[in-house]
Amino acid sequence: MSLTLNAIRFPVLGAVMGLTYAAILFRLWEVQIKDGEEHRENISKQSIRSIRDPGVRGRIYSSDGKLLADNRPSYNVVFHLSEMRKPGRQAKTIKHILECAERIANVLKKPQPLTEKIVRHHINTKPGMTLSLFKNLTQKELAIVSELMPPVAGMEIKTEPVRLYPEGKKCAHVIGYVGREDPVKAEDKEDFFYYVPDPVGRNGAENTFDNELRGEPGTSLVRVNNVGYIHEVIESSPARMGADVVLTIDWKAQEIAERLMDGKTGAFIVLDADNGEVLAMLSAPAYNPQDFVPHIFSKKWKELNSNPLRPMINRALSGTYMPGSIIKPLIALALQKNGISPKETVTCDGATTIGNAVIRCWSWRSGGHGTVNMTEAIRSSCNDYFIEKGSQIGLDNIVVVLESAGIGSPSGIQLPEEKGMLPSREVKQKLYKMPWNQYDTGILSIGQGIILLTPIQAASYVAAIANGGKVMKPSILGKIIPQDGKAALRYSPELKSRLKASQESLKIVKEGMYKAVNDPEGSSKLAKNDKIVLYGKTGTAEVGPRSNRYTNTWFIAFGSDKGKTYAICIFIEKGMSGGRTCAPLAAEFFDEYLQKDDSE
């Protein structure tokens, strides 16, 4: 019986073992031969890392070739951790890296920035990336590190482009600045294992034309070992530069405006009146965009934002102010549109009474302007005339012209801006819980009360008066020049709207503005100069409560020279008056700006 069982048991056991070995052999064949290629591909993928380096940003120029935003090389000391790895525990490698960092710091006489925590975190999260030790070496420091003996294995002097603003604060609000991109929001983040983000435009032209200025990123495909250190570069492509942007800014005009506004608070704008090109534009005071490279320190950011003069605000585009008497040319257009003859007169005795309120003309001390018609009222900036006639045609008829001039809507420039405030019954009710009345219309007619506009809006409508009624969209963009040799992309002027005014009405307003500058009794006579005949209008707006009242001052004008028509707007906070504070700056600007043309 026992022999019989053994005789059966051994063959069965042998068969089971044979089947087991056969199954193992089959599985080995399946893994190594049949599916081997797939597994090798998966293993290879696990050991390959894609790395993204930032693109090189394009440059920004003025229309006459002044370099306004560039890239400079930053020389940085970095460590390649794969070349500094020590056998044994990770702590040995960390200790070695810190010792090397201390040695370099000592020869450079700089504080050593690395800590055990920083190094360990880098090894555990980004072992395939270089570890930065020092950035932005001076030429002297670069020479010291380059001659370090014996050399530090794994150390490299790596060059990276850093944004440079060679003109500092000049034109800062137009140029803008860059900051660090949030890689989480980057569209191509998922395409790379290691992602080094681009600098991104945060303000001004840097922000508006960010897509054009950004270069193509550099990419690398590397093979790493089991702990993530790079041991082979499979392929790589260098970063490429983005397109260059040429602005409409005329650097000669910009520099003169910057000098004239030094120490003042306000805005200065010069436009080509025919096509809306911005030849000069600044907001004072300004910030230095270099403070934001590579990032702004919190102390500096707090300093800028706590400054009572608010240097971060672009007053030219985002400051909204009561216009004062620079609104009177538009009121004159509204009067004519509604049947008021330019020959009709008003006798100015120095004040106008509306109900219980008395609104003085600025000439009240001398007994008023006497009898004036429309052009004389513009020349002398007579409040009595415009209050009486404006009240006669009413709010709705005034608003039609103001709206056509662009007040209450964005100008259309390529930068962030405010739209100001177009007067209306609804706005009065919302702000003061009161209905519109005759007094509101009266002070609106002299640019006070419920109306706000930006300096760019004022520059745009005075340009429209000059060019026959076309309100053009202001533009800072001249052209975009790709790096691939393709043709430059040029900006074409765009029409925003047309003034609700006839050519005859515009002619009357121009006559009044001519007299304002060129008559001995004109309110803008200090704008008269030897280089260009100007047609202008001053403005002085009272702001604030009686206990803390001050005046904001304006001057708008246009004039032609050698076939080109210029429109100018100067705004200064807390000035004396538009005639004494702003008008002389326009004369000085054109005297200097057009000097070269006279000598040619």
Secondary structure, 3 states (H helix, E strand, C coil): CHHHHHHHHHHHHHHHHHHHHHHHHHHHHHHHHHCHHHHHHHHHHHCEEEEEECCECCCEECCCCCEEEEEEEEEEEEECHHHCCCCCCHHHHHHHHHHHHHHHHHHHCCCCCCCHHHHHHHHHHCCCCCEEEECCCCHHHHHHHHCCCCCCCCEEEEEEEEEECCCCCCCHHHHCCEEECCHHHCCCHHHCCEECCCEEECCHHHHHCHHHHCCCCEEEEEEECCCCCEEEEEEEECCCECCEEEECCCHHHHHHHHHHCCCCCEEEEEEECCCCEEEEEEEECCCCHHHHCCCCCHHHHHHHHHCCCCCCCCHHHHCCECCHHHHHHHHHHHHHHCCCCCCCCEEECCEEEECCEEEECCCHHHCCCEEECHHHHHHHCCHHHHHHHHHHHCHHHHHHHHHHCCCCCCCCCCCCCCCCECCCHHHHHHHHCCCCCHHHHHHHCCCCCCCEECHHHHHHHHHHHHHCCEEECCECEEEEECCCCCCCEECCCCEEEECCCCHHHHHHHHHHHHHHHHCCCCCCHHHCCCCCCCEEEEEEEEECCHHHCEEEEEEEEEEEECCEEEEEEEEECCCCCHHHHHHHHHHHHHHHHCHHHHHC
